Amino acid sequence: MIFITAAGIAVRAIAPLVKDKKEDPAVVLVDEKGRYTVSLLSGHLGGANRLAREIAGHLGGEAIITTATDLHGLTAIDLFAAEKGLTIENLELLTKTSAKHLKEKKLRVHSDRELGLPADYESVINPGKADVIISNRIYLYKVLYLRPKNLILGIGMNTGTEAEEIEEGVRAVLKENGFSLNSIKLIATHEKKLAEPGLLEFAKGHNIPLKGFSSEELDGVKGIKESKAARRALGVQGVAEPSALLASNMGRLLVPKIKRGNMTLAVAESNEKILYVIGTGPGGLEHITPRAIRAIRESDVIVGYRPYLARIEPLVRGKKMLSSGMTEEVARARAAIECAARGKKVSVISGGDPGIYGMAGLVIELAGNIEGGKIRVEVIPGIPALNACAARLGAPLMHDFAAISLSDRLTPWETIEARLDAAARADFVIVLYNPKSRGRVKQIERAREIIMKYRKGDTPVGIVRGATRDDEDAAVTTLGKMLAREIDMQSTVIIGNSNTRRVGDKLVTPRGYEKKYAF
């Protein structure tokens, strides 16, 4: 919640709703001139401190943070946990542990995985000497536990197995083998069991997602001892072990199949390696999707073209960044894949939409060649330049259109010419990417020449440079006069079809409503 008002108004408004730090949302206060942004409630767990800093960055103002760890330049435990995707298991010890952190100016941490600890966290090998333990294992020490979500629970069951039996069985098997329920990331099973009411109730009660596999997928896992019961009931070699292994990206099997009542249970450690390819839109931070922002926050490493990283600077402060210049896309993709293969969570930043002349295709191709465990590539869309530019011009893309890049660095010019000719002949609205650079000045002239074989000189044309950014410039001209306008690599050119027309200062390509409906 963001209040742009006096502090008293905000406090009185939220007072009846405040519960505790586990439930309270982030509340941020901004003065009417945008000079100060105050983190008012739930600074760490809710994310108000981070949000206040982001807002202050947008407004050019100052963030006011009053939480003690921040004032002393220390890394708050709950904030660290949130950024690393860790669950605080015994929240009642958080205040005591934070107080010790403040007093001693350091925190002793035992972690059974490499996470990259901040400077004020001291790594200790002996868990008995730690203030905080980061592990999926159960220890008897009375310290704060941060649980990574890295265990996959494989489960096979008889039809009608109730949630209560599942709850008791899972808890017992995990306890016997020394693992925390809070580290379960996913429950995997046969796809036919996904509709079991008991399983659905158990999963919902613990907020754990479910994933199902087909018989063919389960039978494809090698090294599984065949279960007569599974073969008889579902026609597969087994359910618990193969589903746990598949869902873990063939990770380490920590708990082999155990029969417990109406169930079989197995636990595998996730071997998932994640690489995000993120579209940050046409420019400003206000055009980035919430999903993209979350992925950037979750990432350990940010990889991208320097100007693109500069545009999202408030989101990547404190992150490890690997940046490079133009024409170094392959090197960036390889660097990102290498980091992801080592277990780091990586975001590759791509301007606009990563699947439209962006980094997505290259990353997916190169990641497919990695051995020793697949890398899961998630493409997070962004607003592409053609949408941002079309919005500035009005509605030129209301009907069928074709996007063509005039850059012949990767595509033969003969191919580009053939596509221009085909698109113009078919009367598509044509969007030209990379229309002109210092070393490529003739391509835009040749493109216009080809299009004019099929279109009149008075065909409307929109030219937009730096859409949504501070240096934005949009102009409407005609096909005959377009070369008189300034066009460069930051420009996108939209050439109308035979029906595109000007309506005031806007361009519209009618879709045909006027033929069917009375205006």
C-alpha positions in Angstrom: 0.0 0.0 0.0 1.4 3.4 -1.0 0.0 6.5 0.7 0.7 9.9 -0.9 -0.5 11.9 2.1 0.3 13.1 5.6 1.7 10.4 8.0 -1.3 10.8 10.4 -3.8 10.0 7.7 -1.9 6.9 6.8 -1.5 5.7 10.4 -5.1 6.1 11.2 -6.2 4.4 8.0 -4.1 1.2 8.6 -4.3 1.1 12.4 -7.4 -1.2 12.6 -5.9 -3.6 10.1 -2.4 -4.1 11.5 -1.8 -7.7 12.8 1.8 -8.9 12.9 4.9 -9.0 10.7 3.9 -12.4 9.2 0.8 -11.0 7.7 1.1 -7.2 7.4 1.7 -5.9 3.8 4.3 -3.3 2.9 3.1 0.2 3.6 5.0 3.1 2.2 4.4 6.8 2.7 5.3 9.5 0.1 5.0 13.2 0.6 3.1 15.2 -2.0 6.2 16.6 -3.6 7.9 13.2 -3.8 10.9 14.4 -1.8 10.7 11.7 0.9 9.6 8.1 0.7 9.1 6.4 4.1 9.0 2.7 4.8 6.1 2.7 7.4 5.2 -0.9 8.0 6.6 -4.4 7.2 10.0 -3.1 6.1 11.6 -6.6 5.7 9.1 -9.4 5.3 6.6 -7.3 3.4 9.2 -5.6 1.4 8.5 -1.9 2.3 12.2 -1.0 2.6 12.9 -2.3 -0.9 9.7 -0.6 -2.3 10.6 2.7 -0.6 14.0 2.7 -2.2 12.6 1.9 -5.6 10.0 4.6 -5.4 12.6 7.1 -4.2 14.8 6.1 -7.2 12.0 6.8 -9.6 11.1 10.1 -8.0 14.7 11.3 -7.5 13.9 11.7 -3.8 15.2 10.2 -0.5 14.2 6.9 1.0 13.6 7.0 4.8 14.4 3.6 6.4 14.1 3.2 10.2 14.7 -0.5 10.8 17.7 -1.0 13.0 19.7 -3.4 10.8 19.5 -1.0 7.9 20.5 2.0 10.0 23.6 0.1 11.1 24.5 -1.1 7.6 23.6 -4.7 8.4 21.8 -7.2 6.3 18.4 -8.1 7.9 17.8 -11.8 8.2 14.3 -11.7 7.0 15.2 -9.6 3.9 18.1 -12.0 3.2 15.8 -14.9 3.4 13.2 -13.4 1.1 15.8 -12.5 -1.5 17.3 -16.0 -1.5 13.9 -17.8 -1.5 14.3 -19.2 2.0 11.5 -19.9 4.4 11.9 -18.8 8.1 10.8 -21.9 10.0 10.8 -20.7 13.6 9.8 -17.0 13.3 9.5 -16.7 17.1 13.4 -16.6 17.2 13.7 -13.9 14.6 13.6 -10.9 17.0 16.2 -12.5 19.4 18.5 -13.4 16.5 18.2 -9.9 15.0 19.0 -8.4 18.4 22.2 -10.5 18.7 23.1 -9.5 15.1 22.8 -5.8 16.1 24.8 -6.2 19.2 27.7 -8.2 17.7 27.5 -6.6 14.2 27.9 -10.1 12.7 25.8 -13.3 12.3 27.3 -16.8 12.3 25.7 -18.8 9.6 26.0 -22.5 8.8 24.7 -23.3 5.3 25.0 -26.7 3.5 24.8 -24.9 0.1 26.6 -22.0 -1.5 24.4 -18.9 -1.3 26.8 -16.0 -1.3 26.7 -14.5 2.2 26.8 -10.8 2.8 29.9 -9.2 4.5 28.3 -9.2 8.0 27.4 -12.9 7.9 30.3 -15.2 9.0 30.2 -18.7 7.5 30.8 -21.5 10.1 31.4 -25.1 9.4 30.1 -26.4 12.7 26.3 -26.0 12.9 26.5 -26.1 16.7 28.3 -22.7 16.6 25.8 -21.0 14.3 23.2 -18.4 15.0 21.4 -19.3 11.8 21.2 -22.7 10.0 20.4 -22.8 6.3 19.5 -26.4 5.5 16.7 -28.8 4.5 18.0 -31.1 7.3 16.6 -31.2 10.9 19.0 -30.3 13.7 18.4 -30.2 17.4 20.0 -26.8 18.0 17.8 -24.0 19.2 18.7 -21.4 16.6 16.9 -19.7 13.7 16.3 -22.1 10.7 16.1 -20.9 7.1 14.7 -23.6 4.8 15.6 -23.7 1.1 12.8 -25.0 -1.1 14.8 -27.8 -2.8 13.1 -31.1 -2.0 10.8 -33.0 -4.3 8.3 -35.3 -2.7 7.3 -38.2 -5.0 4.1 -39.9 -4.0 2.1 -42.9 -5.2 -1.2 -43.8 -3.5 -4.3 -45.9 -3.6 -7.5 -44.2 -4.8 -9.4 -42.4 -2.0 -6.4 -42.0 0.3 -7.4 -39.2 2.7 -5.5 -36.0 3.5 -5.1 -36.9 7.1 -3.3 -40.2 6.2 -1.1 -38.3 3.7 -0.2 -35.7 6.3 0.7 -38.3 8.9 2.7 -40.4 6.5 4.7 -37.5 4.9 5.5 -36.0 8.3 6.7 -39.3 9.7 8.9 -40.2 6.7 10.5 -36.8 6.6 11.1 -36.8 10.4 12.6 -40.3 10.3 15.0 -39.3 7.5 15.9 -35.9 9.0 14.2 -33.5 6.5 12.0 -30.5 7.1 8.5 -30.3 5.5 9.2 -26.6 4.9 11.8 -27.5 2.3 9.3 -29.4 0.1 9.2 -27.4 -3.2 6.9 -29.7 -5.2 4.8 -32.9 -4.9 5.2 -35.2 -7.9 3.0 -38.1 -8.9 1.2 -39.9 -11.8 -1.0 -37.5 -13.7 -4.0 -39.7 -13.0 -3.6 -39.0 -9.2 -3.7 -35.2 -9.6 -7.4 -35.2 -9.0 -7.3 -37.2 -5.8 -9.2 -35.1 -3.2 -6.9 -36.1 -0.3 -3.8 -35.1 -2.2 -5.3 -31.8 -3.3 -6.3 -31.0 0.2 -2.8 -31.8 1.6 -1.0 -29.8 -1.1 -3.3 -26.8 -0.7 -2.9 -26.9 3.1 0.8 -26.5 2.8 0.8 -24.3 -0.3 2.9 -26.8 -2.3 2.3 -27.2 -6.0 1.6 -30.5 -7.7 3.1 -31.9 -10.9 1.9 -35.0 -12.7 3.8 -37.3 -15.2 2.5 -39.6 -17.8 3.0 -43.4 -17.7 5.4 -43.1 -20.6 7.5 -40.5 -18.8 7.6 -42.6 -15.5 8.6 -45.7 -17.4 11.4 -43.8 -19.1 13.4 -43.4 -15.9 16.2 -45.9 -15.7 17.3 -47.8 -12.6 13.9 -48.1 -10.9 13.0 -51.4 -9.2 9.7 -52.4 -10.6 6.6 -52.3 -8.4 4.0 -55.0 -9.1 1.3 -52.9 -7.4 2.1 -49.8 -9.6 2.2 -52.0 -12.8 -1.1 -53.6 -11.9 -2.9 -50.3 -11.0 -1.4 -47.8 -13.4 0.7 -49.9 -15.9 4.0 -48.3 -14.8 7.2 -49.5 -13.2 6.7 -47.2 -10.2 5.4 -43.8 -9.2 7.1 -42.3 -6.1 10.8 -42.7 -7.1 10.5 -41.9 -10.9 8.2 -38.9 -10.3 10.5 -37.5 -7.7 13.5 -37.9 -10.0 11.8 -36.4 -13.0 10.5 -33.4 -11.1 14.0 -32.8 -9.6 15.6 -32.7 -13.0 17.2 -36.1 -12.2 18.6 -34.9 -8.9 19.9 -37.0 -6.0 17.5 -39.5 -4.5 17.7 -38.8 -0.8 14.9 -41.1 0.4 14.3 -44.2 -1.7 10.7 -45.5 -1.9 9.1 -46.2 1.4 5.7 -47.9 1.7 3.5 -46.2 4.3 -0.1 -47.4 4.6 -1.9 -46.6 1.3 1.1 -44.7 0.0 4.6 -44.9 -1.4 6.9 -42.0 -0.7 10.3 -40.9 -2.0 12.3 -37.7 -1.7 14.8 -36.2 -4.2 16.9 -33.1 -4.0 16.1 -30.7 -6.8 18.8 -30.3 -9.4 16.9 -27.5 -11.2 19.0 -24.8 -12.8 17.0 -21.7 -13.6 17.8 -19.0 -16.2 15.3 -16.2 -16.8 15.3 -14.3 -20.0 13.5 -11.1 -19.2 11.9 -8.5 -21.4 12.2 -5.1 -19.8 10.0 -3.3 -22.3 10.7 -0.2 -24.3 12.5 1.9 -21.6 11.1 3.2 -18.4 10.7 1.1 -15.2 7.0 1.7 -15.2 6.6 -0.5 -18.3 8.2 -3.6 -16.7 5.8 -6.4 -15.6 5.5 -7.4 -12.0 6.7 -10.9 -12.9 9.8 -9.5 -14.5 10.6 -7.5 -11.3 10.1 -10.5 -9.1 12.5 -12.6 -11.3 15.1 -9.9 -11.2 14.9 -9.7 -7.4 15.2 -13.5 -7.0 18.3 -13.6 -9.2 21.9 -13.8 -8.0 23.4 -12.7 -11.3 22.1 -10.1 -13.9 23.5 -10.3 -17.4 22.8 -7.8 -20.1 23.7 -5.1 -22.6 25.0 -2.0 -20.7 22.4 0.5 -21.8 19.5 -1.9 -20.9 21.0 -2.5 -17.4 21.3 1.3 -16.9 17.6 1.7 -17.5 16.7 -0.7 -14.6 19.5 0.4 -12.2 17.2 0.7 -9.2 16.2 -3.0 -9.5 19.7 -4.4 -9.8 21.6 -2.5 -7.1 23.8 -4.9 -5.1 23.5 -7.7 -7.6 26.4 -9.2 -9.4 26.2 -7.9 -13.0 27.8 -9.2 -16.2 27.5 -6.5 -18.8 28.9 -6.1 -22.4 28.4 -4.0 -25.5 26.6 -4.3 -28.8 27.3 -7.4 -31.0 28.3 -9.4 -27.9 25.1 -11.4 -27.5 26.7 -14.8 -27.8 29.2 -14.0 -25.1 26.5 -12.7 -22.8 24.3 -15.8 -23.3 27.2 -18.2 -22.7 28.2 -16.3 -19.5 24.7 -16.5 -18.2 24.4 -20.2 -19.0 27.7 -21.0 -17.3 26.5 -19.2 -14.1 23.2 -21.1 -14.2 25.0 -24.4 -14.7 26.9 -23.7 -11.4 23.6 -23.3 -9.6 23.2 -19.6 -9.6 19.8 -18.1 -10.4 20.4 -15.8 -13.4 18.5 -13.2 -15.3 19.4 -12.2 -18.9 18.0 -8.8 -19.6 16.6 -8.1 -23.1 15.0 -4.8 -24.1 11.5 -4.9 -25.4 10.3 -8.5 -25.6 13.0 -11.2 -25.4 11.3 -13.3 -28.1 11.2 -10.5 -30.7 14.7 -9.8 -32.0 15.8 -10.4 -28.4 17.9 -12.9 -26.4 15.4 -15.7 -25.9 16.1 -17.8 -28.9 19.9 -17.6 -28.6 19.8 -18.5 -24.9 17.4 -21.5 -25.5 19.6 -22.8 -28.3 22.8 -22.6 -26.3 21.3 -23.9 -23.1 20.1 -27.0 -25.0 23.7 -28.0 -25.5 24.6 -28.1 -21.8 25.5 -31.5 -20.4 25.1 -32.7 -16.8 21.6 -31.5 -16.1 19.2 -29.4 -18.0 18.8 -25.7 -17.5 15.2 -24.5 -17.2 14.9 -21.4 -19.3 11.9 -19.2 -18.5 11.1 -16.5 -20.9 9.3 -13.5 -19.3 7.7 -11.3 -21.8 8.0 -7.6 -22.1 6.3 -4.8 -24.1 8.0 -5.0 -27.6 9.0 -1.8 -29.4 6.3 -2.3 -32.1 3.6 -2.1 -29.4 5.1 0.9 -27.7 5.6 2.7 -31.0 2.2 1.8 -32.3 0.6 3.2 -29.1 2.4 6.5 -29.6 1.1 6.7 -33.2 -2.5 5.7 -32.4 -3.7 2.3 -33.8 -1.7 1.5 -36.9 -1.5 -2.3 -36.1 -5.2 -2.9 -35.8 -5.0 -5.3 -38.8 -2.5 -7.9 -40.0 1.1 -6.7 -39.9 4.6 -8.0 -40.5 7.8 -7.1 -38.6 11.0 -7.1 -40.6 14.5 -6.2 -39.4 16.7 -4.4 -41.9 19.9 -5.5 -40.2 21.8 -7.8 -42.5 24.4 -8.7 -39.8 22.8 -12.1 -39.2 20.3 -12.4 -42.2 21.4 -12.1 -45.9 20.1 -9.0 -47.5 18.6 -11.0 -50.4 16.4 -12.7 -47.8 15.3 -9.4 -46.3 14.5 -8.0 -49.7 12.3 -11.0 -50.5 10.4 -10.6 -47.3 9.9 -6.9 -47.9 8.5 -7.6 -51.3 6.2 -10.4 -50.1 4.9 -8.3 -47.2 4.3 -5.2 -49.4 2.6 -7.3 -52.1 0.3 -8.9 -49.5 -0.7 -5.4 -48.2 0.6 -6.0 -44.7 1.2 -3.0 -42.4 5.0 -3.2 -42.2 7.1 -2.6 -39.0 10.8 -2.0 -39.7 13.2 -2.7 -36.9 16.9 -1.6 -37.1 16.1 0.6 -40.0 19.4 2.6 -40.3 22.8 2.9 -38.6 26.0 4.7 -39.3 27.3 1.8 -41.4 24.0 0.9 -43.0 22.4 3.9 -44.8 21.2 2.3 -48.0 19.0 -0.4 -46.7 16.1 1.9 -45.6 16.3 3.5 -49.1 16.0 0.1 -50.8 13.2 -1.0 -48.5 11.2 2.1 -49.4 11.9 1.5 -53.1 10.5 -2.1 -52.8 7.4 -1.1 -50.9 6.6 1.7 -53.3 6.2 -0.8 -56.1 2.9 -1.7 -54.4 1.9 1.4 -52.4 1.3 5.0 -53.2 3.6 7.8 -52.0 0.9 9.3 -49.7 0.7 6.0 -47.7 0.9 7.1 -44.0 4.1 6.3 -42.2 4.9 6.6 -38.5 8.5 7.0 -37.2 9.1 6.7 -33.4 12.4 7.1 -31.7 12.9 6.1 -28.0 9.2 5.2 -27.3 8.2 5.8 -23.7 11.7 7.2 -22.8 12.6 10.8 -21.9 14.0 11.4 -25.4 11.0 10.1 -27.2 10.1 11.5 -30.6 7.2 10.5 -32.7 6.4 11.8 -36.2 3.8 11.0 -38.8 4.7 11.4 -42.5 4.2 9.6 -45.8 6.0 6.9 -47.7 7.1 9.4 -50.3 8.6 11.8 -47.7 9.8 9.4 -45.0 13.5 9.6 -45.9 13.6 13.3 -45.1 13.0 12.4 -41.4 15.7 11.5 -39.0 15.9 7.7 -38.7 18.5 5.7 -36.8 18.9 2.4 -34.8 16.7 3.7 -32.0 13.9 4.3 -34.4 11.0 2.0 -35.4 9.2 2.7 -38.7 5.6 1.7 -39.2 4.4 1.8 -42.8 0.7 1.6 -43.3 -1.2 -0.6 -45.7 -3.7 0.5 -48.4 -6.4 1.2 -45.8 -4.3 3.0 -43.2 -5.3 6.6 -42.7 -4.7 9.7 -40.5 -7.3 10.6 -37.9 -6.2 14.0 -36.5 -2.6 13.4 -35.4 -3.1 9.6 -35.1 -2.7 6.7 -37.5 -5.4 4.1 -37.8 -5.5 0.9 -39.8 -9.3 0.0 -39.9 -10.2 -3.6 -39.0 -13.5 -3.5 -40.8 -15.9 -2.5 -38.1 -17.3 0.3 -40.3 -18.5 -2.2 -42.8 -20.4 -4.2 -40.3 -21.6 -1.7 -37.7 -23.1 1.8 -37.8 -20.8 4.3 -36.3 
